[in-house]
Amino acid sequence: MIKLFSAEILEILSKAAKLYIAFSGGLDSTVLLYAALKEPQLRSKIYAIHVNHQLNKQACAWQQHCINICQTWAVPCISALAAFDTTHNIEAHARQARYAIFKAQLGANDVLLTGHHLHDQAETLLLQLFRGAGVRGLAAMPSIKSLGQGRVIRPLLHHAQETLEQYALDNRLTWITDTSNKDSYFTRNWLRLDLIPQLQVRWPHVEHTLAKTAMHCQEAQQLLEELAWQDYQAVALDKQLSLLKLQTLSYARLKNVLRYWLNKHDLSPPDTQKLHAMATIFFTAKTDGLPEIIHETSVIRCYQHHLYIVPRARCKPKSQAWVDFPAPLHLTADLGQLTVNSDALVPVNAPDLHIRFRQGGERIYHHSHHKCLKKCLQAWRVPPWERARIPLLYSCDQLLAVIGYMYSDDYPKILGKHTKIMWHKSSNQHSG
């Protein structure tokens, strides 16, 4: 009997909370689901998840086939409809929509299992090669990777398709055949149906060789990531990058740490041309007068020789009354919330309090002097784009506190010397 799951993979899966199996109803996923159910320590954790891409006339019939199989095998089945742009890049958009559904399903310590096999790995490497990908792309599909709160594991990645076919026949499994897999219009199908058979004439085991190359690239990528982590520790300060320290790195290491930094902010690595342009700017910059660089949903900005990543779209914060002081106050514009320490001795007749935001010209009475807020913010090295997002506490028209930075001399007289206000920023508020 063919053994599809390695001991290492089984040990990992046995410790997972839930196992979601991506179940299209095709050969690979049918074998995967059946093999998983045959492992006693896994069976009670298994859920099948079928995504209907609504691209084929038979899509609903395939969905029902999967539901029927799951009922026969007593497996909970989750069905979902994928919605995405079908005007171009259909394969890529379908995959993005599918994995968005998977990601939303995964909880902490959950695992998604997919039926990718050795031939899929070879095809992925060729696709990336023809796109001019670097080491990360040529590493193709890892056996294990993070997805949302959980992980994706590909237990069949080292098995040839012929092995899966034999397993299915041995166990008398039934599966559906997607006729679109025979359409060479789609690039991956063209590789499988046209190119790889020609390569096999000269190199009969070319798919195994390509999969081996992907493994070597995975090891090289791991080394690059370890080096990036080391460099990041040397050049980063609270998620910001020191421009001066970046410029001590070689050009190649600078690009490597930029990829790492963007990834920490959940941003995709830029293409070769854009990364080259970014690295050239940062490698040669002399002052803070750098252009803003837009990348996906964010902007890279420079202030006092440090690079920051800032969300492109930000709502303007609005003034609001703190009616229930000292109860927590949720701020507008995704700024988080304000809380007061639990042991605060708030005066019974506390005045009306308001939260406002900088308009210009504000002054605060501190250490017996009226200080210009603009100059204070400059001294605190607050980036210009963050200054209008700092909550200012007012009593009537008197500025009592710059939350997180300074209290006025009158603050303890009005709210008590033991009253402290804490600003809990949302995760989206931090720029770095």
BELSULZI-V685743 format. One line per field, one symbol per residue. phi: phi as a letter, one per 20 degrees, with the letter a starting at -180 (. if undefined). psi: psi as a letter, one per 40 degrees, with the letter a starting at -180 (. if undefined). burial: # if it has 24 or more other C-alpha atoms within 12 Angstrom, else .. Layout:
phi=???
psi=???
burial=???
This chain:
phi=.fdeefffffffffeffcdddfdenfgffffgffffffegfdgfeececddeelddfegfffffgfffgfffeldgcddbeedafdealggfffffffffffgfefdfmecddcefcgffffffffgfffemfefgfffldffcbfbledcdcdfdfddffgfffffffgdledbedefffeefffgfffffedfggffffecgdffffffffgffffffffffffffffffgedeblmedffffgfeefgfffffffgfffffeldffffgfffffffffffdfdcffeffdeblecceccblmcecdcgfecfffdfbfefegefgdeefllenbdcdgfefdfgfefffdcdccgdonfcceblmcedffgfffffelfggfefedefdeddldefebdgncbdffegffednfeecdddefffeffdb
psi=hhhdhiddddddddeidihhhhheeidddddddddddehdeddeehhihhhhefdideddddddddddddddefhhhhhihhhihedifddddddddddddddddhaheihhhifhaddddddddddddeefiadddeebhidhiihbeaihhgeedehiddddddddddefiiiihhdeeehedhddddddddddddddddgdfdddddddddddddddddddddddddddddeihfeihhddddeeiiddddddddddddddefiihiiddddddddddddeidaefiihhhhbeihhihhffihihhhdhhihiiiihgdfhfiihhiiffeaihiiideighidfhihiihiihdheiihhhfeihihdddddddefhideedeehhhhihbehhdihhediiideddddeieehhhhhgiidedhi.
burial=...##...##.###.######################.#..##.###########...#..######.##....######.#.#.........#..###.###.##..####################.....###########.##..############.###.##....#.##..........###.##...#.........###.######.##..#..##.###.##.###..#########.#...##########..#...##....#..##.###......#..#.#..##############.....#.#.##..##..#####.######.....#....#.######...###........#...#....##.###########..######.####.##..###..#######...####
